[in-house]
Amino acid sequence: MGKKDKVDTSNYQDKKLIAFDLYGTCIHRPEWIFHRWFTIDKELKKILEINPIGIDQIEKGDLVVDGVEVKLQKKVLNRVKRDIEWILLYPEFLDIIKYLKSKWYKTAVVSNLAKPYEEPLNSKIPKWTFDYKSLSFDVWAMKPNQKIFEHIRDVSWIDYSDMVFVWDSMVSDVLWSANVWMKPIYLNRKHKNSFENWEKDWVNYIQIWTLNQLKNIL
């Protein structure tokens, strides 16, 4: 991996749609909350992330999907509910969305998540924020499966080459979005003051550490 001395934003000009990951990019949990949803069985976790199953359905019981019983202990469900209640917006998020809207960009959210974790998207983020959504449980496919990217292209009628994706995961987001010819931006919040061109596995991208730096690119 290497970086250049000067940030080159030329490949990010004249785009039409800016897409975001959800958790870790637009919203987050306070650091003191330990996220326990992912301590469940991996097979069950995958089922929940590619099927529209709500907490109410899990609580009713007797739910079997693809031969697997969808069941979580009450204490785990309570932790999930508590986890969701404490979700926060990153302070610069709405400001950058307003900026993008003022520049006539379309916006989208693309995320791997179980249906219960969609709740903050509906309750804490204004409805006008995203023009399009591609959520794994809703489209029956998870990143890096190309289907989750295809959904945004199909509903927006915008070519991949006219899209920019802003995500916080190198493996499932930046590298795979680049494979379908989207321009990736890596949001690395741990790398303070970062605003650099980088290259990894033959993928060129810009690294930022706050969403406000999108104003320097788009």
Secondary structure, 3 states (H helix, E strand, C coil): CEECCCCCCHHHCCCCEEEECCECCCEECCCCCCCCHHHCCHHHHHHHHCCCCCHHHHHHCCCEECCEECCCCHHHHHHHHHHHHCCEECCCHHHHHHHHHHCCCEEEEEECCCHHHHHHHHHCCCCCCCCEEEEHHHHCCCCCCHHHHHHHHHHHCCCHHHEEEEECCHHHHHHHHHHCCCEEEEECCCCCCCEEEEEECCEEEEEECCHHHHHHCC
